[in-house]
Amino acid sequence: VKATMKGSTDGFDELIDDTKRMRSEMAAIEPPIECRAYHRESLTALDDSQKVLETMKNAITSGNIQALTQITQQAGVLQSKAKTLEALRQQILANARR
């Protein structure tokens, strides 16, 4: 964040690129039927994560403090999605033990 405030966006760019790469790799996977909801939600979470990173990068580089407050809301949505993903993971594991 400190480097971005000085004009260097390399750290954010790397995180955004990594997120895009992970999403692309995950999208190429054809999951078994019992994992499709988890897979779909994971892709959505990666999309949302990328948006948060891009919003944060742009807000910091432009000095737009108001945009940073939006990130708090987006982070809350991401946290909710993480809980949904964990519940789906637990369900998959429970079903696999049967």
MOKA-V548351 format. One record per residue. N is the residue number from 1. RES is the residue in one small letter. OMEGA is omega in radians with two decimals (NA if undefined). Layout:
N|RES|OMEGA, N|RES|OMEGA
This chain:
1|v|-3.13, 2|k|3.14, 3|a|3.14, 4|t|3.13, 5|m|3.10, 6|k|3.07, 7|g|-3.14, 8|s|-3.14, 9|t|-3.07, 10|d|-3.13, 11|g|3.10, 12|f|3.13, 13|d|3.13, 14|e|3.11, 15|l|3.13, 16|i|3.12, 17|d|3.11, 18|d|3.14, 19|t|3.09, 20|k|-3.13, 21|r|3.13, 22|m|-3.13, 23|r|3.13, 24|s|3.12, 25|e|-3.13, 26|m|-3.14, 27|a|-3.14, 28|a|-3.12, 29|i|3.02, 30|e|-3.05, 31|p|3.02, 32|p|-3.05, 33|i|-3.10, 34|e|-3.14, 35|c|-3.04, 36|r|3.13, 37|a|3.11, 38|y|3.14, 39|h|-3.13, 40|r|3.14, 41|e|3.10, 42|s|3.10, 43|l|3.11, 44|t|3.12, 45|a|3.09, 46|l|3.07, 47|d|-3.14, 48|d|3.11, 49|s|3.12, 50|q|3.13, 51|k|3.12, 52|v|3.14, 53|l|3.14, 54|e|3.11, 55|t|-3.14, 56|m|3.13, 57|k|-3.11, 58|n|3.14, 59|a|-3.11, 60|i|-3.10, 61|t|3.14, 62|s|-3.10, 63|g|-3.10, 64|n|-3.10, 65|i|-3.13, 66|q|3.11, 67|a|3.12, 68|l|3.11, 69|t|3.07, 70|q|-3.12, 71|i|3.11, 72|t|3.10, 73|q|3.13, 74|q|3.12, 75|a|3.08, 76|g|3.09, 77|v|3.11, 78|l|3.12, 79|q|3.10, 80|s|3.11, 81|k|3.10, 82|a|3.10, 83|k|3.08, 84|t|3.11, 85|l|3.13, 86|e|3.11, 87|a|3.09, 88|l|3.11, 89|r|3.12, 90|q|3.12, 91|q|3.12, 92|i|3.13, 93|l|3.12, 94|a|3.13, 95|n|3.14, 96|a|-3.12, 97|r|-3.10, 98|r|NA
